[in-house]
């Protein structure tokens, strides 16, 4: 998986997606650690910024990040499958395995949502490279308003709309509903631009 992660960082950077820039060595971007089996090292430039969890999210941030998510979701390259218990694709399996830990009131809320999700035919949906975990901790912003997307640990080739859903859920959770309705079209427009 580490080779896919490093490869994705290079491809993202080449497409103008703001990610940490890797430093190339004689061996490439991924250096084998001498004397350590299956241990690798990659070096990247330091990005001086804070997470959007720390800074808060402005409308400008929402539209800029939506555009980044959209750009990632236009990419098509192979990503080695790695099981992610938090992955949207695995929600039904994980719910079945873990529902016993939910309180009755929480189970009553979640169960119908999972049932609706299970009815969807995702094979008909567009697939692309997805970040898989677009949350405020995974986007840094510098004092000069530059962004840097980090943590490709959930990277996958999956249903594109999952990234947009995760992004909206994570970035818009504290936006009052009437205001969210007003800006949601702008978010989707930025995603598709």
N, C-alpha and C positions, 0 to 999 in steps of 0.2 A: 504493500500500500504506500510506503514512503516514496517509491519511485513515481507513482501516480500523483502524489501530493506535490512533489518537487516539479514534475512535468507540468502540472496544472498551474503552479505559480509562474513558471516561465511563459506558458501559453497565455495566461491572463495578462501578464505584464506586456507581452507583445501585442495584445489586442487593446491596450490602453485601460485595462481594469486596474484600479489602484490597489496593489498588493505589495507586500515587502519585496524589495528587489534583491534577488540572489546574487551572490558573488561567485564568479566562475573560477575554477581551479583547473589545473592540468587534467584532472580526472573528470571534469565537468562540474555540474552544480552539486553533485552528491559525492562526498569523499568517503571512501572506506577507511574505517579507523584501524590502523595497524595493530595486529595482535588480538583483535576482538572480532570473533565470528559474528557476522550479520549485524555489525554496528556501523552506522553511517553518521555523517556529520554534514550539515549544510550551513552556510554562513550567509546572512542577509543584512542589508543595511538597516540601521536603527531608524525607526520612525518616531519622531518626537510628537506625541499627541496623547489625547485622553480618549477613553471610550465614550460613546454616546450615552452609556448608562450614567457616567459621571457628569457629563456636560448637559444632558437633556437634549431633546430633539426639537428642532425648529421645523417649520414647513419647508424651508429651503433644504434642510437635511433630508426630509421625507422624499422630496421629489428627486434629489440627487442620488440617494440610495436606491430608490425605485428604478432609476435609469441604469444603475450598476447591476442590479438584480436582473433586469431585462437583458442587458448585454451578455451577462453570464449565460442566461437561458437561450441565447442564440448559438451557443457553442456546441460542437459535436465532436467528441473524441472519447476514446475508450477509457473507462475508469474501472479498475478491478473492484468487484463487488466485495463489500465489507459489511457484515451485519451491524446495524445501528439500532439499538433498542428504542432510541428516541425518534427514529426515522418514521416519517409519515406512512411509508409503504408497510411498515410493520405494526401499525396501530392495532389492527384486529388481533394479531397473534399476541401482542403484549397485553392488550386488554384481557383477553381470555386467560392469560397466565397470571395476571396481577389483580384482577377485579376483586378477589377475596380480601384484599387489603383496604378496599374502599369502605368508608362509612355508608350506611344505607341511603342517606340523603344524597351523597355524592354519586353513588352508583345509579340512583334514579335519574340524575341529571346526565350522566355520561353514557349510559346504556343506549338510549335512543339515538344519540349522535353517532355512536359506533355502528349501530344497526343501519342508519342511513348511509354511512360511509361504506359499509359492506355491500350495499346495493349498487354502488357506482362501478361502471365498466371503464376502468382506467386504461385499458388497452387501446381505447379509441382516442386518448388524449395525446397531445404532442409531447415528445420526450426530448431532453437535452441534458447538458451538464447542469447540475444543480449544486449550489453551495450546501444546502441541506440544513443549515442552522443559522439563518440570518437573524441575529439578535443584537441588541445594543452593545453588548460586550465585545462583539466581533467586528465592530466598525470603530476605527479610531479617527479622530479629527485633530488636525494641527491648529496652532494659533493663526495660521494663514488660510484657514478654511479648506485645507486639503484633506482628503479621506484616505484611509488605508483599511482594506478588508483583510481580516486575519482568520485563522483557525479553519482550515479546510478539512478538518477531521471527519466531517460527515459528507464529504464530496461524493457524488454519485452521478450515474447516468440514469435519470428517472423522469417522472412526470413534471414538466416545467412549472405548471401552476402551483405545485407544492411550495416552491421557493417564494412565490408571490404571497401565498397564504400565510406562510410562516412569517415573512417580513411584515405583512399588515398586522397579523396577530401580535407580534412582538413589539413593533414600533408604534402601534396605534392604540394599544390597550388602555391608555389613560386619557385618550381624547374623548371628550363628551360627544355622545352619539349624533346630535344635530350638527355639530361642527364636522364630525367625521363624514357624514353624508355629503357635505359640501365639498370636501377635499378629496374624497375617494376617487372621483372621476379623474382629477388631476394626477393622483398617484398612478392610476392605471394608464393614463396617457403618457406619463413619464416612463413607465415600464415598457410600453410598446413603441416608444420613439426611437 
